[in-house]
Amino acid sequence: MGGSRAGWINEAPNLLLVCEPCNGFFEDHPAVSYEAGWKVQSWRSPGDVAVRYADGRLYRLGADGRRTVVAEVRV
């Protein structure tokens, strides 16, 4: 397992609660995971990356733990 000393690593915009099978999918399919915002490249700010949720919407995760819709369900 990797790790980081970066202070922002455990802040709300960088955290998603997911089950173990989903986390395995994210690790096994990085291109899809980066596109959906489930993984974030180290050089990007997590708060600037939209995350696709199971409802199909894209959200931005805020420092206060809230999420804001940035795009509705795609067809």
Secondary structure, DSSP 8 states (H G I E B T S, - for coil): ------GGGGSGGG-----HHHHHHHHH-HHHHHHHTSS--TTS-GGGS-EE-TTS-EEEE-TTS-EEEEE----
